[in-house]
């Protein structure tokens, strides 16, 4: 009986060992996926402080996860830690240099610091690998606009809109670049089409307000502006238009003239 008990116990230990051996990796993988998904959901839901805590926790356990680093970098950027964001994107690129997203994300952070040449280099690298990457094309267009190259910006906005026809901001930015370059008819047609498709799109309505005012169409300008003030009051802030939204100077001037009734 004693011998049987010993064998039975040994068999039970072996059974437990093999179950741990085979189940543990699956459990570990599931835990990792859950941590990543939770952090990503918090990021997508705009709960950035909680998201940062979750990404920190995740990266404490998995410090070599390039996707986790890049996502944490995006959250850091939103929270104002621009240098920390760039540091995370650098680490992600070092771990996985063939992944495109960290280059785009780093470029956005570099733009926030006004590092136009560095951002441009990152976007052009992405475009060299994927010529139809509308995000890189759009962001490169913003860099060209920020350095007053509105003709180049216009062409890049056009390509971004071509490769993603539903990219409303690219189309609005294209119209604004046309406005800046004096292509008023083209700008107006594009803005009207955008508003028909997206009636609550404040950027296009604000741009059309400025264009209407510059054309002496005060009634149309007032009508569009009423919608803008209800949708997004930031468009009355000249500094926000210049530094954050980064409109071209002529549409900003015309919109401010409208607001000041000049």
C-alpha positions as CSV (number, residue, x, y, z in Angstrom):
1,X,0.0,0.0,0.0
2,X,2.8,2.4,0.8
3,X,4.5,1.7,-2.5
4,X,1.2,2.4,-4.3
5,X,0.7,5.7,-2.5
6,X,4.2,6.8,-3.4
7,X,3.6,6.0,-7.1
8,X,0.2,7.7,-6.9
9,X,1.7,10.9,-5.5
10,X,4.5,10.9,-8.0
11,X,2.1,10.5,-10.8
12,X,0.0,13.4,-9.4
13,X,3.1,15.6,-9.3
14,X,4.0,14.8,-12.8
15,X,0.4,15.5,-13.9
16,X,0.5,18.9,-12.2
17,X,3.9,19.7,-13.6
18,X,2.9,19.0,-17.2
19,X,-0.3,21.0,-16.7
20,X,1.6,24.0,-15.4
21,X,4.1,23.6,-18.2
22,X,1.5,23.6,-20.9
23,X,-1.1,26.0,-19.4
24,X,1.2,28.7,-18.0
25,X,2.4,30.0,-21.4
26,X,-1.2,30.3,-22.6
27,X,-2.1,32.1,-19.3
28,X,0.9,34.4,-19.7
29,X,0.0,35.2,-23.3
30,X,-3.6,35.9,-22.3
31,X,-2.5,38.2,-19.5
32,X,-0.1,40.1,-21.8
33,X,-2.8,40.5,-24.4
34,X,-5.3,41.7,-21.7
35,X,-2.8,44.3,-20.4
36,X,-2.1,45.6,-23.9
37,X,-5.8,45.8,-24.8
38,X,-6.7,47.5,-21.6
39,X,-4.0,50.2,-22.1
40,X,-5.0,50.6,-25.8
41,X,-8.7,50.9,-24.9
42,X,-7.9,53.6,-22.3
43,X,-5.8,55.5,-24.9
44,X,-8.6,55.3,-27.5
45,X,-11.1,56.4,-24.9
46,X,-9.2,59.5,-24.1
47,X,-8.4,58.5,-20.5
48,X,-4.7,59.4,-21.0
49,X,-3.5,59.5,-17.4
50,X,-4.9,56.1,-16.7
51,X,-3.6,54.9,-20.1
52,X,-0.1,56.1,-19.2
53,X,-0.2,54.1,-15.9
54,X,-1.3,51.0,-17.8
55,X,1.4,51.4,-20.5
56,X,4.0,51.8,-17.7
57,X,2.8,48.7,-16.1
58,X,2.8,46.8,-19.3
59,X,6.3,47.9,-20.3
60,X,7.6,47.1,-16.9
61,X,6.9,43.5,-17.7
62,X,7.5,43.7,-21.5
63,X,10.2,46.4,-22.0
64,X,11.1,45.3,-25.5
65,X,7.6,45.6,-27.0
66,X,7.9,48.1,-29.8
67,X,4.2,48.6,-30.3
68,X,3.7,49.2,-26.5
69,X,6.5,51.8,-26.6
70,X,5.1,53.6,-29.6
71,X,1.6,53.7,-28.1
72,X,2.9,55.0,-24.8
73,X,4.8,57.6,-26.7
74,X,1.6,58.8,-28.3
75,X,0.0,59.1,-24.9
76,X,3.0,61.0,-23.6
77,X,2.7,63.4,-26.5
78,X,-1.0,64.1,-25.7
79,X,-0.1,64.7,-22.0
80,X,2.6,67.2,-23.0
81,X,5.7,65.1,-22.5
82,X,7.1,65.6,-26.0
83,X,10.7,64.6,-25.3
84,X,9.5,61.5,-23.5
85,X,7.3,60.7,-26.5
86,X,10.3,61.0,-28.9
87,X,12.3,58.8,-26.6
88,X,9.7,56.1,-26.7
89,X,9.4,56.3,-30.5
90,X,13.2,56.1,-30.8
91,X,13.2,52.9,-28.7
92,X,10.4,51.4,-30.8
93,X,12.3,52.2,-34.0
94,X,15.5,50.6,-32.6
95,X,13.6,47.5,-31.7
96,X,11.7,47.3,-35.0
97,X,13.2,49.6,-37.7
98,X,10.9,48.2,-40.4
99,X,7.7,49.3,-38.7
100,X,6.3,52.5,-40.2
101,X,4.1,53.9,-37.4
102,X,6.8,54.9,-35.0
103,X,8.4,57.1,-37.7
104,X,5.1,58.9,-38.2
105,X,4.5,59.2,-34.5
106,X,8.0,60.6,-33.9
107,X,7.5,63.1,-36.7
108,X,4.3,64.4,-35.1
109,X,6.2,64.9,-31.8
110,X,9.0,66.6,-33.7
111,X,6.5,68.9,-35.3
112,X,5.2,69.8,-31.8
113,X,8.7,71.1,-31.0
114,X,9.0,72.9,-34.4
115,X,11.7,70.5,-35.6
116,X,10.6,70.7,-39.1
117,X,13.6,69.2,-40.9
118,X,13.6,66.1,-38.5
119,X,9.8,65.6,-39.0
120,X,10.2,66.0,-42.7
121,X,12.9,63.4,-42.8
122,X,10.7,60.9,-40.9
123,X,7.7,61.4,-43.2
124,X,9.8,61.2,-46.3
125,X,11.3,57.9,-45.1
126,X,7.8,56.5,-44.7
127,X,6.7,57.7,-48.1
128,X,9.8,56.1,-49.6
129,X,8.6,52.8,-48.2
130,X,4.9,53.4,-48.9
131,X,4.2,56.1,-51.5
132,X,0.4,56.0,-50.7
133,X,0.7,56.4,-47.0
134,X,-1.9,59.2,-46.6
135,X,-0.9,60.0,-43.0
136,X,2.7,60.6,-43.9
137,X,1.6,62.7,-46.9
138,X,-0.8,64.8,-44.9
139,X,1.8,65.4,-42.1
140,X,4.5,66.3,-44.6
141,X,2.1,68.7,-46.2
142,X,1.6,70.4,-42.8
143,X,5.4,70.7,-42.4
144,X,5.6,72.3,-45.9
145,X,2.9,74.7,-45.0
146,X,4.5,75.5,-41.7
147,X,7.6,76.5,-43.6
148,X,5.5,78.6,-46.0
149,X,5.8,76.2,-49.0
150,X,2.1,76.3,-49.8
151,X,2.5,75.0,-53.3
152,X,4.2,71.9,-52.1
153,X,1.7,71.6,-49.3
154,X,-1.2,71.8,-51.7
155,X,0.2,68.9,-53.8
156,X,0.7,66.7,-50.8
157,X,-2.7,67.4,-49.3
158,X,-4.1,66.5,-52.7
159,X,-2.3,63.1,-52.7
160,X,-3.4,62.4,-49.1
161,X,-7.0,63.1,-50.1
162,X,-6.6,61.0,-53.3
163,X,-5.4,57.9,-51.4
164,X,-8.0,58.3,-48.7
165,X,-11.1,60.0,-50.1
166,X,-12.8,60.0,-46.7
167,X,-10.0,62.0,-45.1
168,X,-12.0,65.2,-44.6
169,X,-9.3,67.2,-43.0
170,X,-6.9,66.5,-45.9
171,X,-9.6,67.8,-48.3
172,X,-10.3,70.9,-46.1
173,X,-6.5,71.6,-45.9
174,X,-6.3,71.2,-49.7
175,X,-9.0,73.9,-50.1
176,X,-7.2,76.2,-47.6
177,X,-4.0,75.8,-49.5
178,X,-5.8,76.7,-52.7
179,X,-7.3,79.7,-50.9
180,X,-3.8,80.8,-49.9
181,X,-2.5,80.3,-53.4
182,X,-5.4,82.3,-55.0
183,X,-7.2,79.4,-56.4
184,X,-10.5,80.7,-55.0
185,X,-12.9,78.9,-57.3
186,X,-11.3,75.5,-56.6
187,X,-11.2,76.2,-52.9
188,X,-14.9,77.2,-52.8
189,X,-16.0,74.1,-54.8
190,X,-14.2,71.7,-52.5
191,X,-15.4,73.4,-49.3
192,X,-19.1,73.3,-50.5
193,X,-18.7,69.6,-51.4
194,X,-17.2,68.8,-48.0
195,X,-20.0,70.6,-46.2
196,X,-22.7,68.8,-48.2
197,X,-21.2,65.5,-47.2
198,X,-20.2,66.5,-43.6
199,X,-22.6,69.2,-42.5
200,X,-21.1,69.4,-39.0
201,X,-17.5,69.7,-40.1
202,X,-16.4,72.9,-38.5
203,X,-13.1,73.3,-40.3
204,X,-14.7,73.5,-43.7
205,X,-17.4,75.8,-42.5
206,X,-14.9,78.2,-40.9
207,X,-12.8,78.2,-44.1
208,X,-15.9,78.9,-46.2
209,X,-16.8,81.7,-43.8
210,X,-13.4,83.3,-44.5
211,X,-13.7,82.8,-48.2
212,X,-17.3,84.2,-48.3
213,X,-16.1,87.3,-46.4
214,X,-13.2,87.8,-48.8
215,X,-15.6,87.6,-51.7
216,X,-17.9,90.2,-50.1
217,X,-20.7,87.6,-49.3
218,X,-21.4,88.7,-45.8
219,X,-24.7,86.8,-45.5
220,X,-23.2,83.5,-46.5
221,X,-20.3,84.1,-44.2
222,X,-22.6,84.8,-41.2
223,X,-24.7,81.7,-42.0
224,X,-21.6,79.4,-41.9
225,X,-20.1,81.1,-38.9
226,X,-23.2,80.5,-36.8
227,X,-22.7,76.8,-37.4
228,X,-19.0,77.0,-36.5
229,X,-19.6,78.7,-33.2
230,X,-21.9,75.9,-32.2
231,X,-19.6,73.2,-33.4
232,X,-16.1,74.4,-32.3
233,X,-15.5,77.8,-30.8
234,X,-11.7,77.4,-31.2
235,X,-11.9,78.8,-34.7
236,X,-12.3,82.3,-33.2
237,X,-8.8,82.0,-31.6
238,X,-6.2,83.3,-34.0
239,X,-3.3,81.8,-32.1
240,X,-4.9,78.4,-32.1
241,X,-5.4,78.7,-35.9
242,X,-1.8,79.6,-36.4
243,X,0.0,77.3,-34.0
244,X,-2.3,74.3,-33.5
245,X,-4.5,73.9,-36.6
246,X,-1.9,75.7,-38.7
247,X,-4.1,77.4,-41.3
248,X,-2.4,79.4,-44.0
249,X,-2.0,83.1,-43.3
250,X,-4.5,84.5,-45.9
251,X,-7.5,82.5,-44.7
252,X,-6.7,83.4,-41.0
253,X,-6.5,87.1,-42.0
254,X,-9.9,86.9,-43.8
255,X,-11.5,85.0,-40.9
256,X,-10.2,87.5,-38.3
257,X,-11.4,90.4,-40.5
258,X,-14.8,88.8,-40.6
259,X,-14.9,88.4,-36.8
260,X,-13.8,92.0,-36.3
261,X,-16.2,93.2,-39.1
262,X,-13.3,94.7,-41.1
